[in-house]
Amino acid sequence: MKLLLIRHAQSENNVIEDRPDYAQARQPDPPLTAHGHATAQQFAQDAYLNGITHLYTSLMLRAVQTAAPIAARLNLPAHGIERTYEYGGLTTGPAGGFTPVTGGDHASLRTHCPALIWPAHLTGHPWDGGAEAWEEPHFHARATHVLNDLRARHPGQDRVALITHHDFAGALIRAALGWPVTDTPPTFHLAHLGTAQLDLPADSRVGGLDWLNR
């Protein structure tokens, strides 16, 4: 299986990261900016997306909104995978004491991406938001679970795309390459709408990285 990791487009939190009031102004589950929507539409037209056989997305709003034009252009459903969210999950952040925040439900997120397929085990329920302790071994375990799940779903020659997030994309890459878990792992910097393609064997053998930030 080829796994194409795609970082979401620019979100409203991204454009205020350098502001002194960021902790107070940030949103737990920010939408894309107007620029983010426009660049996601442009990205969906890229020829190298041709050949994608299956599309998956994080259930964070910015990822679902990024998936929408890709799903429309490729005429594919966008399958939600709850464990592909960004480090820490949905919380109020430091200004709110990192209080957990519930994610969207299927009906609300489908208004942003009509092709969204809800995880079967969450039928009738919203995503809980994934609030978690900031611990690298936990992130690695979550990434390993996602990779094993995708391997089980796609044991052949599928080319699978996953809309995910900066830090979690790095965890997926490190887990796929078999790198050891450390408290301060090397960082793979993935730009907004940047891609990384992994070559994953059907079993749990170490995979390869075809490219980063194409």
N, C-alpha and C positions, 0 to 999 in steps of 0.2 A: 504494500500500500504506500502510495505517496500521500503525505499529510501536509497540506498548505495552510500554515498559520497566517492569519491576517489580523493585524491590530486594528481596532475600531478607528473611525475618523475622529476629528477633533471634537471634544465635548466642552460644555460650558465651564466645567471645573478646570480644564486644561488652560483656558485663556486667563484665569485669575490666579494661577499658581504662585506668581511672584508678588502678589499684593499683600501688604501687611495684615489685612483683615481676612486672609484666605480661610483661616480656620472657622471664622464666623459666617463667611459668605458661601462656602462650598455646599453643594447639595449631595445627599447620600447616594442618589441614583441619577446623575445628571443626564440630560438629553444632549444630542449633538447641537453644535452651533449652526448657523446658516451656512457658514463656510464648510463645516463638516458634512452637512447634507449634500452640498454641491460637489465636493470632492468625492464623496461616496458614489454619487451618480456617475461621475466621470470614471472612477475606478472600475465600476461594474462593466464598462465597455471595453476594458483591456483585453486584447486578444489572448493573452496567456492564461486567462481564466477558462478558455475553451478546453474542453476535456474534463472539467470537474464533473464527477459522477454523483457526488453527495455533498450536501451543505449542512453544517452544524453551526450553532451560535450559543454563546453565553446568554444568560437571561437578564443581564444588566441592560438597561434601556439603551445605552449608547451602542452596544453591540447589536441588539435587535434592529435598531434603526439603520445601522451600517449594512446588516444582512439584507434588508428589504430590497434595494435596487439590484443586488447581486442575484437574489432568488428570482426576481422578476425577469432579469435579462437571461438567466440560464434556464428559466422555467423549471425550477427545482423547489421542493419544499425546504424550509429552513428548520431543521430539527433542533429543539432546545436541549442543551445539556447543562444541568444546573451546576455541576462541579467545575465548570470552566471559568468561573468568575475571578475577578481580580483579587489579589492578596487582601485579606482582612474582611472581605464581604461588605455588605451594606450596613453602615453605622452612621451615627450622628457626628463622628469624628471627634477630635480633641475638645472642641468647644462644647460638645454635648456629652462628654464622658464616654464616648464610644458606645452609646446605647444601640443595641441591634435595631435594624429597620427591616420591615417585611418588603420583599420585592413585589413586582407586578404579578397579576394573574393573567391567564390566557386571554381573556376577552380584552383587557386593557392593552396588552402588548400586541395583540393582533391588529389593533387600530394603527399601529406603527409598521407592522410587517404582516400583511394578510396571509403570507405563506408559512407563518410560524406553526410548527407542530409541537404541542405541549408534551413534556415527559409523561409517560403513561402512569407512573406511580404518583404523579401530582394531580391527576384528573380531579377537577372540582376544587382544587386548592391553589393558592398563590405560592410562589417560591418563597422560602423563609428568609432569604437574603444572605444566608451563608456567613453571618458574623462569626469571626474566629480569632483565636490568639495569634499574634504575629510570631510564628515559630517556623523556621525553615524546614525542619523535618516534616512538619504537618503539610506544608505546601508541596514538598517532594512526594509525599504519599498520595496527595490528591492528584498530582500530575501523573503519577504512575498508574493510578486507578483509571484516569481518563484514557491514557494510551492503551492500557490493556482492554478497556471496553471497546475502543475503536478497532483495535486489532481483531477482537472477537467478531465484531460486526462486519469487518471487511478483510477477510483472509486472502483475497485474491489481488488483482491488479487495479483496484479502484484508485481514483485520484480524488481525495477527500479534502474539502476546505472547512476550516474552523475559524469563526470570528471570535477573537479572544482579546487579551489585554497585555500590556507591556510586561509586567513582572511575571504573570502566570505563563506567558509565552516562553520566557526564559526558563522557568521551571520545567516546562514541557520539553524544551530542547535539551537541558541538562539530563533529565531523566531518560530521554530517548538515546542519548549518547553514552549513558552508563556512568556519568560523572558522580563522584562521591558527594554525599550531603555534608555541607559545612555551614557554620553560622553566618559566614560572609561569602556567599558563592560569587563566582564571576558573573558579570551582568552582560546579557545580550541586549543591546539598545535597538529596539524596533520602533521606527518612526510611525506616525499615524498613517494607516493604510500601507505600511511596510509589510513585507511578507518574508516568511522563512519556510522553506520546504524541507521536510524530513522524509527520508526513505526508511520505512519501517518494515522489517520482516514480519511474517505472520505470527511467529512465536515471540518469545520474550528476549531474543537476541538483541545485542546493541545495534541501533540504527545509525544512519548517516545523515549529515546536514548537506543538502544540495546547494542552498544559498541562503543568505541573510540580507534583508533590506533591498530586495529587488523591487 
